[in-house]
Amino acid sequence: MNYYKEIKETLIKNEIYKKVKDYSKNRSDLNTYFEVGRLIVEAQGGEARAKYGNKLIKDYAERLTKELGKGYKVSNLKNMRQFYLKFRKRQAPLGELTWSHYIELIRLNSMEEIDYYIYIIKTQNLSYRELHNKIKSKRI
């Protein structure tokens, strides 16, 4: 299996979908980033080895940036990998949250803490910036 080709095709499909269906852009982004994260973990030989596969991510980031443009830096691909690893046991990413919300959440250590903040986001309708500030100050 050519993981790079599959990742590239998945990202291209997402770019096309975003242009056609703007109203569902967030859900499409989340599903795409989740899938890219899954493919990266698989390409690195599974979860146990994924933490040590940064050379592969660097290579993919350089190639994707060259072929698809900006937005596919090493840090972005690492975030996609981490997004998959943190949320793979759930049915699907929550469409009510933005990618920025998830970036903030994947930095948390426990799923209990993540679940708590998801609940807070939904009940208080927190923006990314409000979530960031709440986590930073540990205010409830």
N, CA, C and O atoms as CSV, one atom per row, in Angstrom:
chain,resi,resn,atom,element,x,y,z
A,1,MET,N,N,0.842,-1.180,0.000
A,1,MET,CA,C,0.000,0.000,0.000
A,1,MET,C,C,0.884,1.239,0.000
A,1,MET,O,O,1.844,1.322,0.767
A,2,ASN,N,N,0.566,2.189,-0.849
A,2,ASN,CA,C,1.306,3.446,-0.915
A,2,ASN,C,C,0.596,4.461,-0.026
A,2,ASN,O,O,-0.341,5.131,-0.461
A,3,TYR,N,N,1.047,4.571,1.216
A,3,TYR,CA,C,0.386,5.435,2.196
A,3,TYR,C,C,0.448,6.896,1.784
A,3,TYR,O,O,-0.534,7.624,1.926
A,4,TYR,N,N,1.585,7.326,1.279
A,4,TYR,CA,C,1.693,8.718,0.862
A,4,TYR,C,C,0.646,9.044,-0.189
A,4,TYR,O,O,-0.032,10.067,-0.090
A,5,LYS,N,N,0.504,8.191,-1.190
A,5,LYS,CA,C,-0.467,8.420,-2.257
A,5,LYS,C,C,-1.886,8.462,-1.692
A,5,LYS,O,O,-2.686,9.303,-2.102
A,6,GLU,N,N,-2.206,7.571,-0.762
A,6,GLU,CA,C,-3.533,7.542,-0.174
A,6,GLU,C,C,-3.800,8.794,0.669
A,6,GLU,O,O,-4.900,9.345,0.643
A,7,ILE,N,N,-2.783,9.234,1.414
A,7,ILE,CA,C,-2.928,10.458,2.196
A,7,ILE,C,C,-3.151,11.644,1.269
A,7,ILE,O,O,-4.048,12.455,1.497
A,8,LYS,N,N,-2.339,11.746,0.226
A,8,LYS,CA,C,-2.463,12.844,-0.729
A,8,LYS,C,C,-3.843,12.841,-1.376
A,8,LYS,O,O,-4.474,13.893,-1.477
A,9,GLU,N,N,-4.326,11.680,-1.814
A,9,GLU,CA,C,-5.643,11.588,-2.441
A,9,GLU,C,C,-6.757,11.964,-1.463
A,9,GLU,O,O,-7.728,12.616,-1.849
A,10,THR,N,N,-6.620,11.559,-0.212
A,10,THR,CA,C,-7.606,11.907,0.800
A,10,THR,C,C,-7.659,13.417,0.998
A,10,THR,O,O,-8.741,13.994,1.109
A,11,LEU,N,N,-6.493,14.055,1.043
A,11,LEU,CA,C,-6.444,15.508,1.216
A,11,LEU,C,C,-6.985,16.236,-0.010
A,11,LEU,O,O,-7.679,17.243,0.130
A,12,ILE,N,N,-6.684,15.751,-1.193
A,12,ILE,CA,C,-7.206,16.365,-2.428
A,12,ILE,C,C,-8.725,16.256,-2.470
A,12,ILE,O,O,-9.410,17.220,-2.812
A,13,LYS,N,N,-9.254,15.080,-2.120
A,13,LYS,CA,C,-10.712,14.909,-2.081
A,13,LYS,C,C,-11.330,15.901,-1.106
A,13,LYS,O,O,-12.386,16.471,-1.381
A,14,ASN,N,N,-10.681,16.105,0.021
A,14,ASN,CA,C,-11.190,17.064,0.996
A,14,ASN,C,C,-11.193,18.481,0.436
A,14,ASN,O,O,-12.149,19.228,0.643
A,15,GLU,N,N,-10.129,18.855,-0.273
A,15,GLU,CA,C,-10.066,20.199,-0.855
A,15,GLU,C,C,-11.200,20.404,-1.858
A,15,GLU,O,O,-11.817,21.469,-1.887
A,16,ILE,N,N,-11.472,19.414,-2.661
A,16,ILE,CA,C,-12.566,19.489,-3.631
A,16,ILE,C,C,-13.902,19.601,-2.903
A,16,ILE,O,O,-14.745,20.429,-3.248
A,17,TYR,N,N,-14.079,18.756,-1.892
A,17,TYR,CA,C,-15.329,18.758,-1.137
A,17,TYR,C,C,-15.564,20.112,-0.470
A,17,TYR,O,O,-16.698,20.591,-0.432
A,18,LYS,N,N,-14.512,20.734,0.054
A,18,LYS,CA,C,-14.647,22.026,0.723
A,18,LYS,C,C,-15.147,23.096,-0.251
A,18,LYS,O,O,-15.932,23.963,0.132
A,19,LYS,N,N,-14.701,23.040,-1.493
A,19,LYS,CA,C,-15.120,24.032,-2.479
A,19,LYS,C,C,-16.579,23.842,-2.872
A,19,LYS,O,O,-17.282,24.821,-3.124
A,20,VAL,N,N,-17.045,22.595,-2.929
A,20,VAL,CA,C,-18.407,22.303,-3.362
A,20,VAL,C,C,-19.413,22.481,-2.223
A,20,VAL,O,O,-20.502,23.010,-2.443
A,21,LYS,N,N,-19.071,22.057,-1.038
A,21,LYS,CA,C,-20.004,22.049,0.097
A,21,LYS,C,C,-19.459,22.854,1.275
A,21,LYS,O,O,-19.012,22.283,2.270
A,22,ASP,N,N,-19.497,24.152,1.161
A,22,ASP,CA,C,-18.954,25.007,2.217
A,22,ASP,C,C,-19.642,24.819,3.566
A,22,ASP,O,O,-18.999,24.917,4.612
A,23,TYR,N,N,-20.931,24.552,3.546
A,23,TYR,CA,C,-21.676,24.457,4.799
A,23,TYR,C,C,-21.240,23.284,5.671
A,23,TYR,O,O,-21.434,23.318,6.886
A,24,SER,N,N,-20.663,22.266,5.083
A,24,SER,CA,C,-20.233,21.113,5.885
A,24,SER,C,C,-18.715,21.021,5.978
A,24,SER,O,O,-18.160,19.950,6.222
A,25,LYS,N,N,-18.064,22.138,5.784
A,25,LYS,CA,C,-16.607,22.188,5.775
A,25,LYS,C,C,-15.977,21.668,7.064
A,25,LYS,O,O,-15.026,20.887,7.016
A,26,ASN,N,N,-16.490,22.088,8.196
A,26,ASN,CA,C,-15.895,21.681,9.464
A,26,ASN,C,C,-15.928,20.164,9.635
A,26,ASN,O,O,-14.913,19.559,9.981
A,27,ARG,N,N,-17.078,19.547,9.397
A,27,ARG,CA,C,-17.182,18.097,9.547
A,27,ARG,C,C,-16.263,17.384,8.557
A,27,ARG,O,O,-15.627,16.388,8.901
A,28,SER,N,N,-16.196,17.888,7.348
A,28,SER,CA,C,-15.313,17.302,6.347
A,28,SER,C,C,-13.855,17.397,6.789
A,28,SER,O,O,-13.098,16.434,6.670
A,29,ASP,N,N,-13.470,18.562,7.299
A,29,ASP,CA,C,-12.104,18.738,7.796
A,29,ASP,C,C,-11.804,17.739,8.905
A,29,ASP,O,O,-10.779,17.058,8.876
A,30,LEU,N,N,-12.700,17.654,9.884
A,30,LEU,CA,C,-12.476,16.762,11.021
A,30,LEU,C,C,-12.357,15.306,10.576
A,30,LEU,O,O,-11.466,14.582,11.020
A,31,ASN,N,N,-13.260,14.889,9.702
A,31,ASN,CA,C,-13.203,13.509,9.211
A,31,ASN,C,C,-11.937,13.253,8.409
A,31,ASN,O,O,-11.333,12.185,8.517
A,32,THR,N,N,-11.538,14.225,7.611
A,32,THR,CA,C,-10.319,14.079,6.813
A,32,THR,C,C,-9.089,14.013,7.712
A,32,THR,O,O,-8.234,13.148,7.523
A,33,TYR,N,N,-8.989,14.910,8.679
A,33,TYR,CA,C,-7.832,14.921,9.566
A,33,TYR,C,C,-7.758,13.649,10.403
A,33,TYR,O,O,-6.675,13.135,10.680
A,34,PHE,N,N,-8.919,13.154,10.797
A,34,PHE,CA,C,-8.978,11.892,11.534
A,34,PHE,C,C,-8.453,10.748,10.661
A,34,PHE,O,O,-7.657,9.927,11.117
A,35,GLU,N,N,-8.901,10.701,9.416
A,35,GLU,CA,C,-8.473,9.660,8.481
A,35,GLU,C,C,-6.987,9.773,8.154
A,35,GLU,O,O,-6.290,8.761,8.087
A,36,VAL,N,N,-6.500,10.988,7.951
A,36,VAL,CA,C,-5.071,11.189,7.697
A,36,VAL,C,C,-4.268,10.724,8.912
A,36,VAL,O,O,-3.225,10.089,8.761
A,37,GLY,N,N,-4.746,11.035,10.103
A,37,GLY,CA,C,-4.088,10.570,11.321
A,37,GLY,C,C,-4.019,9.053,11.377
A,37,GLY,O,O,-2.992,8.485,11.746
A,38,ARG,N,N,-5.119,8.398,11.008
A,38,ARG,CA,C,-5.153,6.934,10.986
A,38,ARG,C,C,-4.139,6.385,9.980
A,38,ARG,O,O,-3.415,5.434,10.273
A,39,LEU,N,N,-4.096,6.981,8.818
A,39,LEU,CA,C,-3.164,6.524,7.779
A,39,LEU,C,C,-1.709,6.732,8.200
A,39,LEU,O,O,-0.850,5.899,7.912
A,40,ILE,N,N,-1.442,7.830,8.870
A,40,ILE,CA,C,-0.074,8.086,9.338
A,40,ILE,C,C,0.333,7.034,10.366
A,40,ILE,O,O,1.428,6.479,10.285
A,41,VAL,N,N,-0.546,6.758,11.332
A,41,VAL,CA,C,-0.246,5.741,12.349
A,41,VAL,C,C,0.004,4.394,11.683
A,41,VAL,O,O,0.941,3.679,12.039
A,42,GLU,N,N,-0.836,4.055,10.720
A,42,GLU,CA,C,-0.667,2.789,9.997
A,42,GLU,C,C,0.652,2.766,9.227
A,42,GLU,O,O,1.375,1.770,9.253
A,43,ALA,N,N,0.961,3.864,8.545
A,43,ALA,CA,C,2.202,3.946,7.765
A,43,ALA,C,C,3.431,3.823,8.657
A,43,ALA,O,O,4.474,3.336,8.221
A,44,GLN,N,N,3.307,4.261,9.896
A,44,GLN,CA,C,4.417,4.196,10.835
A,44,GLN,C,C,4.503,2.845,11.536
A,44,GLN,O,O,5.384,2.630,12.369
A,45,GLY,N,N,3.608,1.953,11.207
A,45,GLY,CA,C,3.670,0.612,11.777
A,45,GLY,C,C,2.849,0.414,13.033
A,45,GLY,O,O,3.096,-0.531,13.783
A,46,GLY,N,N,1.875,1.280,13.284
A,46,GLY,CA,C,1.004,1.133,14.440
A,46,GLY,C,C,1.287,2.145,15.520
A,46,GLY,O,O,2.256,2.901,15.460
A,47,GLU,N,N,0.413,2.140,16.513
A,47,GLU,CA,C,0.476,3.142,17.582
A,47,GLU,C,C,1.793,3.116,18.351
A,47,GLU,O,O,2.358,4.169,18.646
A,48,ALA,N,N,2.280,1.941,18.674
A,48,ALA,CA,C,3.512,1.831,19.466
A,48,ALA,C,C,4.687,2.490,18.758
A,48,ALA,O,O,5.537,3.110,19.397
A,49,ARG,N,N,4.732,2.354,17.440
A,49,ARG,CA,C,5.841,2.938,16.685
A,49,ARG,C,C,5.537,4.353,16.207
A,49,ARG,O,O,6.452,5.088,15.837
A,50,ALA,N,N,4.265,4.744,16.210
A,50,ALA,CA,C,3.871,6.052,15.678
A,50,ALA,C,C,4.560,7.197,16.401
A,50,ALA,O,O,4.868,8.218,15.787
A,51,LYS,N,N,4.802,7.045,17.680
A,51,LYS,CA,C,5.427,8.105,18.454
A,51,LYS,C,C,6.864,8.367,17.997
A,51,LYS,O,O,7.420,9.433,18.259
A,52,TYR,N,N,7.449,7.403,17.324
A,52,TYR,CA,C,8.853,7.520,16.926
A,52,TYR,C,C,9.023,7.710,15.418
A,52,TYR,O,O,10.147,7.684,14.916
A,53,GLY,N,N,7.923,7.901,14.693
A,53,GLY,CA,C,7.985,7.981,13.241
A,53,GLY,C,C,8.038,9.384,12.685
A,53,GLY,O,O,7.433,9.663,11.650
A,54,ASN,N,N,8.747,10.268,13.348
A,54,ASN,CA,C,8.760,11.658,12.921
A,54,ASN,C,C,9.458,11.884,11.588
A,54,ASN,O,O,9.156,12.862,10.904
A,55,LYS,N,N,10.380,11.011,11.199
A,55,LYS,CA,C,11.055,11.147,9.905
A,55,LYS,C,C,10.045,10.992,8.773
A,55,LYS,O,O,10.073,11.732,7.790
A,56,LEU,N,N,9.159,10.023,8.927
A,56,LEU,CA,C,8.123,9.799,7.925
A,56,LEU,C,C,7.211,11.027,7.818
A,56,LEU,O,O,6.881,11.458,6.713
A,57,ILE,N,N,6.813,11.580,8.936
A,57,ILE,CA,C,5.950,12.763,8.929
A,57,ILE,C,C,6.663,13.940,8.276
A,57,ILE,O,O,6.057,14.689,7.510
A,58,LYS,N,N,7.924,14.102,8.571
A,58,LYS,CA,C,8.689,15.194,7.964
A,58,LYS,C,C,8.724,15.038,6.447
A,58,LYS,O,O,8.537,16.010,5.715
A,59,ASP,N,N,8.963,13.826,5.981
A,59,ASP,CA,C,8.986,13.554,4.549
A,59,ASP,C,C,7.624,13.845,3.915
A,59,ASP,O,O,7.546,14.510,2.882
A,60,TYR,N,N,6.552,13.346,4.535
A,60,TYR,CA,C,5.205,13.587,4.008
A,60,TYR,C,C,4.886,15.079,4.003
A,60,TYR,O,O,4.305,15.582,3.042
A,61,ALA,N,N,5.260,15.790,5.062
A,61,ALA,CA,C,4.979,17.227,5.144
A,61,ALA,C,C,5.670,17.980,4.005
A,61,ALA,O,O,5.067,18.841,3.365
A,62,GLU,N,N,6.910,17.655,3.764
A,62,GLU,CA,C,7.644,18.322,2.679
A,62,GLU,C,C,6.996,18.039,1.331
A,62,GLU,O,O,6.801,18.950,0.527
A,63,ARG,N,N,6.665,16.784,1.086
A,63,ARG,CA,C,6.073,16.407,-0.199
A,63,ARG,C,C,4.681,17.006,-0.376
A,63,ARG,O,O,4.363,17.521,-1.448
A,64,LEU,N,N,3.841,16.944,0.671
A,64,LEU,CA,C,2.482,17.488,0.573
A,64,LEU,C,C,2.507,18.999,0.382
A,64,LEU,O,O,1.721,19.537,-0.397
A,65,THR,N,N,3.394,19.683,1.080
A,65,THR,CA,C,3.500,21.130,0.942
A,65,THR,C,C,3.943,21.499,-0.469
A,65,THR,O,O,3.433,22.451,-1.059
A,66,LYS,N,N,4.884,20.748,-1.000
A,66,LYS,CA,C,5.379,21.004,-2.354
A,66,LYS,C,C,4.276,20.755,-3.394
A,66,LYS,O,O,4.144,21.506,-4.361
A,67,GLU,N,N,3.487,19.695,-3.184
A,67,GLU,CA,C,2.483,19.308,-4.187
A,67,GLU,C,C,1.110,19.938,-3.971
A,67,GLU,O,O,0.381,20.159,-4.938
A,68,LEU,N,N,0.742,20.233,-2.718
A,68,LEU,CA,C,-0.604,20.745,-2.440
A,68,LEU,C,C,-0.622,22.168,-1.890
A,68,LEU,O,O,-1.683,22.788,-1.818
A,69,GLY,N,N,0.525,22.686,-1.506
A,69,GLY,CA,C,0.591,24.034,-0.953
A,69,GLY,C,C,0.676,24.016,0.559
A,69,GLY,O,O,0.839,22.964,1.178
A,70,LYS,N,N,0.563,25.203,1.144
A,70,LYS,CA,C,0.740,25.316,2.590
A,70,LYS,C,C,-0.408,24.648,3.354
A,70,LYS,O,O,-1.468,24.360,2.799
A,71,GLY,N,N,-0.160,24.414,4.638
A,71,GLY,CA,C,-1.178,23.801,5.484
A,71,GLY,C,C,-0.841,22.386,5.904
A,71,GLY,O,O,-1.585,21.780,6.675
A,72,TYR,N,N,0.258,21.848,5.418
A,72,TYR,CA,C,0.610,20.452,5.722
A,72,TYR,C,C,1.993,20.366,6.362
A,72,TYR,O,O,2.793,19.487,6.041
A,73,LYS,N,N,2.248,21.295,7.271
A,73,LYS,CA,C,3.524,21.298,7.983
A,73,LYS,C,C,3.607,20.087,8.906
A,73,LYS,O,O,2.609,19.418,9.173
A,74,VAL,N,N,4.809,19.826,9.383
A,74,VAL,CA,C,5.049,18.715,10.305
A,74,VAL,C,C,4.114,18.815,11.504
A,74,VAL,O,O,3.507,17.823,11.906
A,75,SER,N,N,3.998,20.001,12.069
A,75,SER,CA,C,3.142,20.168,13.256
A,75,SER,C,C,1.685,19.829,12.952
A,75,SER,O,O,1.005,19.249,13.799
A,76,ASN,N,N,1.196,20.174,11.771
A,76,ASN,CA,C,-0.186,19.855,11.401
A,76,ASN,C,C,-0.385,18.350,11.267
A,76,ASN,O,O,-1.384,17.808,11.739
A,77,LEU,N,N,0.565,17.678,10.623
A,77,LEU,CA,C,0.451,16.228,10.474
A,77,LEU,C,C,0.569,15.521,11.821
A,77,LEU,O,O,-0.107,14.519,12.058
A,78,LYS,N,N,1.418,16.034,12.699
A,78,LYS,CA,C,1.511,15.465,14.049
A,78,LYS,C,C,0.202,15.649,14.803
A,78,LYS,O,O,-0.233,14.755,15.529
A,79,ASN,N,N,-0.426,16.815,14.631
A,79,ASN,CA,C,-1.726,17.043,15.262
A,79,ASN,C,C,-2.781,16.079,14.732
A,79,ASN,O,O,-3.611,15.589,15.499
A,80,MET,N,N,-2.760,15.803,13.442
A,80,MET,CA,C,-3.709,14.854,12.858
A,80,MET,C,C,-3.486,13.459,13.430
A,80,MET,O,O,-4.442,12.754,13.752
A,81,ARG,N,N,-2.226,13.066,13.553
A,81,ARG,CA,C,-1.890,11.768,14.147
A,81,ARG,C,C,-2.390,11.705,15.588
A,81,ARG,O,O,-3.006,10.719,15.993
A,82,GLN,N,N,-2.125,12.749,16.354
A,82,GLN,CA,C,-2.544,12.786,17.758
A,82,GLN,C,C,-4.067,12.806,17.877
A,82,GLN,O,O,-4.624,12.191,18.786
A,83,PHE,N,N,-4.734,13.498,16.980
A,83,PHE,CA,C,-6.196,13.557,16.936
A,83,PHE,C,C,-6.760,12.139,16.778
A,83,PHE,O,O,-7.678,11.738,17.493
A,84,TYR,N,N,-6.199,11.406,15.843
A,84,TYR,CA,C,-6.640,10.021,15.648
A,84,TYR,C,C,-6.368,9.187,16.902
A,84,TYR,O,O,-7.255,8.470,17.365
A,85,LEU,N,N,-5.170,9.270,17.450
A,85,LEU,CA,C,-4.811,8.456,18.611
A,85,LEU,C,C,-5.700,8.761,19.819
A,85,LEU,O,O,-6.065,7.849,20.561
A,86,LYS,N,N,-6.047,10.016,20.020
A,86,LYS,CA,C,-6.878,10.390,21.177
A,86,LYS,C,C,-8.344,10.020,20.988
A,86,LYS,O,O,-9.014,9.641,21.949
A,87,PHE,N,N,-8.849,10.125,19.762
A,87,PHE,CA,C,-10.289,9.989,19.548
A,87,PHE,C,C,-10.697,8.753,18.753
A,87,PHE,O,O,-11.857,8.648,18.352
A,88,ARG,N,N,-9.795,7.826,18.515
A,88,ARG,CA,C,-10.098,6.667,17.679
A,88,ARG,C,C,-11.133,5.733,18.293
A,88,ARG,O,O,-11.801,4.996,17.569
A,89,LYS,N,N,-11.275,5.751,19.602
A,89,LYS,CA,C,-12.225,4.843,20.259
A,89,LYS,C,C,-13.638,5.410,20.279
A,89,LYS,O,O,-14.562,4.758,20.765
A,90,ARG,N,N,-13.806,6.592,19.765
A,90,ARG,CA,C,-15.131,7.203,19.670
A,90,ARG,C,C,-15.689,6.929,18.288
A,90,ARG,O,O,-14.946,6.603,17.361
A,91,GLN,N,N,-16.990,7.060,18.153
A,91,GLN,CA,C,-17.623,6.769,16.866
A,91,GLN,C,C,-17.152,7.714,15.769
A,91,GLN,O,O,-16.777,7.271,14.683
A,92,ALA,N,N,-17.171,8.996,16.044
A,92,ALA,CA,C,-16.740,9.981,15.047
A,92,ALA,C,C,-16.439,11.290,15.756
A,92,ALA,O,O,-16.971,11.548,16.836
A,93,PRO,N,N,-15.594,12.113,15.162
A,93,PRO,CA,C,-15.335,13.424,15.760
A,93,PRO,C,C,-16.631,14.233,15.852
A,93,PRO,O,O,-17.480,14.143,14.965
A,94,LEU,N,N,-16.784,15.006,16.896
A,94,LEU,CA,C,-17.969,15.833,17.072
A,94,LEU,C,C,-17.914,17.025,16.133
A,94,LEU,O,O,-16.980,17.825,16.192
A,95,GLY,N,N,-18.895,17.143,15.282
A,95,GLY,CA,C,-18.938,18.221,14.309
A,95,GLY,C,C,-19.178,19.593,14.924
A,95,GLY,O,O,-18.898,20.612,14.293
A,96,GLU,N,N,-19.702,19.629,16.168
A,96,GLU,CA,C,-19.965,20.911,16.806
A,96,GLU,C,C,-18.672,21.619,17.212
A,96,GLU,O,O,-18.654,22.833,17.413
A,97,LEU,N,N,-17.602,20.851,17.330
A,97,LEU,CA,C,-16.316,21.422,17.715
A,97,LEU,C,C,-15.499,21.719,16.463
A,97,LEU,O,O,-15.632,21.040,15.445
A,98,THR,N,N,-14.667,22.725,16.551
A,98,THR,CA,C,-13.811,23.064,15.419
A,98,THR,C,C,-12.463,22.353,15.556
A,98,THR,O,O,-12.145,21.782,16.599
A,99,TRP,N,N,-11.701,22.402,14.499
A,99,TRP,CA,C,-10.350,21.833,14.526
A,99,TRP,C,C,-9.524,22.527,15.619
A,99,TRP,O,O,-8.739,21.877,16.310
A,100,SER,N,N,-9.699,23.821,15.770
A,100,SER,CA,C,-8.971,24.552,16.815
A,100,SER,C,C,-9.326,24.038,18.211
A,100,SER,O,O,-8.453,23.931,19.072
A,101,HIS,N,N,-10.599,23.720,18.437
A,101,HIS,CA,C,-10.992,23.118,19.715
A,101,HIS,C,C,-10.240,21.806,19.924
A,101,HIS,O,O,-9.689,21.561,20.998
A,102,TYR,N,N,-10.221,20.971,18.895
A,102,TYR,CA,C,-9.560,19.670,19.019
A,102,TYR,C,C,-8.059,19.807,19.251
A,102,TYR,O,O,-7.476,19.029,20.006
A,103,ILE,N,N,-7.434,20.780,18.612
A,103,ILE,CA,C,-5.998,20.999,18.822
A,103,ILE,C,C,-5.739,21.271,20.302
A,103,ILE,O,O,-4.778,20.764,20.880
A,104,GLU,N,N,-6.603,22.069,20.897
A,104,GLU,CA,C,-6.466,22.371,22.327
A,104,GLU,C,C,-6.721,21.121,23.172
A,104,GLU,O,O,-6.008,20.872,24.144
A,105,LEU,N,N,-7.727,20.342,22.807
A,105,LEU,CA,C,-8.096,19.154,23.583
A,105,LEU,C,C,-7.050,18.041,23.507
A,105,LEU,O,O,-6.819,17.352,24.500
A,106,ILE,N,N,-6.424,17.857,22.368
A,106,ILE,CA,C,-5.469,16.741,22.249
A,106,ILE,C,C,-4.225,16.952,23.100
A,106,ILE,O,O,-3.455,16.018,23.322
A,107,ARG,N,N,-4.031,18.162,23.569
A,107,ARG,CA,C,-2.885,18.438,24.444
A,107,ARG,C,C,-3.130,17.998,25.882
A,107,ARG,O,O,-2.198,17.919,26.683
A,108,LEU,N,N,-4.391,17.710,26.205
A,108,LEU,CA,C,-4.733,17.268,27.559
A,108,LEU,C,C,-4.331,15.810,27.739
A,108,LEU,O,O,-4.274,15.049,26.772
A,109,ASN,N,N,-4.057,15.428,28.973
A,109,ASN,CA,C,-3.538,14.090,29.245
A,109,ASN,C,C,-4.593,12.999,29.328
A,109,ASN,O,O,-4.388,11.904,28.804
A,110,SER,N,N,-5.716,13.277,29.974
A,110,SER,CA,C,-6.677,12.202,30.213
A,110,SER,C,C,-7.967,12.406,29.417
A,110,SER,O,O,-8.363,13.533,29.121
A,111,MET,N,N,-8.610,11.290,29.081
A,111,MET,CA,C,-9.885,11.353,28.369
A,111,MET,C,C,-10.969,11.928,29.279
A,111,MET,O,O,-11.914,12.548,28.790
A,112,GLU,N,N,-10.849,11.736,30.576
A,112,GLU,CA,C,-11.823,12.307,31.508
A,112,GLU,C,C,-11.785,13.837,31.427
A,112,GLU,O,O,-12.823,14.500,31.411
A,113,GLU,N,N,-10.586,14.369,31.376
A,113,GLU,CA,C,-10.420,15.811,31.260
A,113,GLU,C,C,-10.944,16.302,29.904
A,113,GLU,O,O,-11.608,17.335,29.827
A,114,ILE,N,N,-10.645,15.566,28.856
A,114,ILE,CA,C,-11.137,15.919,27.518
A,114,ILE,C,C,-12.660,15.900,27.499
A,114,ILE,O,O,-13.286,16.828,26.986
A,115,ASP,N,N,-13.264,14.844,28.056
A,115,ASP,CA,C,-14.724,14.744,28.099
A,115,ASP,C,C,-15.335,15.903,28.881
A,115,ASP,O,O,-16.361,16.459,28.489
A,116,TYR,N,N,-14.698,16.255,29.973
A,116,TYR,CA,C,-15.179,17.379,30.773
A,116,TYR,C,C,-15.204,18.658,29.924
A,116,TYR,O,O,-16.205,19.374,29.897
A,117,TYR,N,N,-14.105,18.933,29.239
A,117,TYR,CA,C,-14.045,20.162,28.452
A,117,TYR,C,C,-14.973,20.117,27.244
A,117,TYR,O,O,-15.483,21.159,26.832
A,118,ILE,N,N,-15.202,18.963,26.675
A,118,ILE,CA,C,-16.187,18.851,25.579
A,118,ILE,C,C,-17.567,19.223,26.111
A,118,ILE,O,O,-18.317,19.952,25.462
A,119,TYR,N,N,-17.892,18.719,27.289
A,119,TYR,CA,C,-19.174,19.055,27.915
A,119,TYR,C,C,-19.275,20.570,28.133
A,119,TYR,O,O,-20.308,21.174,27.845
A,120,ILE,N,N,-18.202,21.177,28.642
A,120,ILE,CA,C,-18.178,22.621,28.895
A,120,ILE,C,C,-18.321,23.404,27.584
A,120,ILE,O,O,-19.048,24.395,27.525
A,121,ILE,N,N,-17.637,22.963,26.554
A,121,ILE,CA,C,-17.723,23.631,25.250
A,121,ILE,C,C,-19.168,23.644,24.762
A,121,ILE,O,O,-19.686,24.669,24.320
A,122,LYS,N,N,-19.806,22.476,24.855
A,122,LYS,CA,C,-21.174,22.349,24.347
A,122,LYS,C,C,-22.186,23.109,25.197
A,122,LYS,O,O,-23.086,23.751,24.655
A,123,THR,N,N,-22.051,23.045,26.518
A,123,THR,CA,C,-23.052,23.698,27.377
A,123,THR,C,C,-22.853,25.213,27.460
A,123,THR,O,O,-23.817,25.962,27.614
A,124,GLN,N,N,-21.605,25.656,27.357
A,124,GLN,CA,C,-21.332,27.092,27.455
A,124,GLN,C,C,-21.041,27.730,26.101
A,124,GLN,O,O,-20.772,28.928,26.016
A,125,ASN,N,N,-21.097,26.922,25.043
A,125,ASN,CA,C,-20.850,27.407,23.682
A,125,ASN,C,C,-19.537,28.190,23.603
A,125,ASN,O,O,-19.499,29.325,23.127
A,126,LEU,N,N,-18.463,27.554,24.081
A,126,LEU,CA,C,-17.165,28.223,24.146
A,126,LEU,C,C,-16.492,28.290,22.785
A,126,LEU,O,O,-16.506,27.324,22.021
A,127,SER,N,N,-15.908,29.431,22.498
A,127,SER,CA,C,-15.060,29.557,21.313
A,127,SER,C,C,-13.729,28.884,21.624
A,127,SER,O,O,-13.466,28.506,22.765
A,128,TYR,N,N,-12.905,28.740,20.616
A,128,TYR,CA,C,-11.573,28.168,20.832
A,128,TYR,C,C,-10.802,29.000,21.850
A,128,TYR,O,O,-10.181,28.457,22.764
A,129,ARG,N,N,-10.846,30.309,21.690
A,129,ARG,CA,C,-10.081,31.198,22.568
A,129,ARG,C,C,-10.567,31.094,24.011
A,129,ARG,O,O,-9.760,31.084,24.940
A,130,GLU,N,N,-11.882,31.017,24.198
A,130,GLU,CA,C,-12.430,30.855,25.552
A,130,GLU,C,C,-12.011,29.518,26.158
A,130,GLU,O,O,-11.676,29.440,27.340
A,131,LEU,N,N,-12.032,28.468,25.338
A,131,LEU,CA,C,-11.579,27.156,25.810
A,131,LEU,C,C,-10.110,27.220,26.212
A,131,LEU,O,O,-9.730,26.740,27.280
A,132,HIS,N,N,-9.304,27.805,25.367
A,132,HIS,CA,C,-7.872,27.942,25.650
A,132,HIS,C,C,-7.645,28.639,26.986
A,132,HIS,O,O,-6.848,28.185,27.807
A,133,ASN,N,N,-8.347,29.735,27.193
A,133,ASN,CA,C,-8.198,30.493,28.438
A,133,ASN,C,C,-8.687,29.700,29.644
A,133,ASN,O,O,-8.080,29.758,30.714
A,134,LYS,N,N,-9.774,28.965,29.477
A,134,LYS,CA,C,-10.322,28.170,30.572
A,134,LYS,C,C,-9.347,27.052,30.965
A,134,LYS,O,O,-9.109,26.815,32.150
A,135,ILE,N,N,-8.798,26.383,29.978
A,135,ILE,CA,C,-7.833,25.317,30.247
A,135,ILE,C,C,-6.577,25.899,30.887
A,135,ILE,O,O,-6.038,25.346,31.846
A,136,LYS,N,N,-6.128,27.008,30.349
A,136,LYS,CA,C,-4.904,27.638,30.859
A,136,LYS,C,C,-5.056,28.059,32.319
A,136,LYS,O,O,-4.134,27.896,33.117
A,137,SER,N,N,-6.205,28.593,32.658
A,137,SER,CA,C,-6.404,29.062,34.024
A,137,SER,C,C,-7.000,27.985,34.933
A,137,SER,O,O,-7.058,28.159,36.150
A,138,LYS,N,N,-7.446,26.863,34.334
A,138,LYS,CA,C,-8.084,25.755,35.070
A,138,LYS,C,C,-9.331,26.228,35.806
A,138,LYS,O,O,-9.686,25.704,36.862
A,139,ARG,N,N,-9.997,27.246,35.217
A,139,ARG,CA,C,-11.257,27.726,35.791
A,139,ARG,C,C,-12.382,26.796,35.373
A,139,ARG,O,O,-12.379,26.250,34.270
A,140,ILE,N,N,-13.325,26.628,36.250
A,140,ILE,CA,C,-14.503,25.792,35.938
A,140,ILE,C,C,-15.712,26.684,35.803
A,140,ILE,O,O,-16.812,26.198,35.542
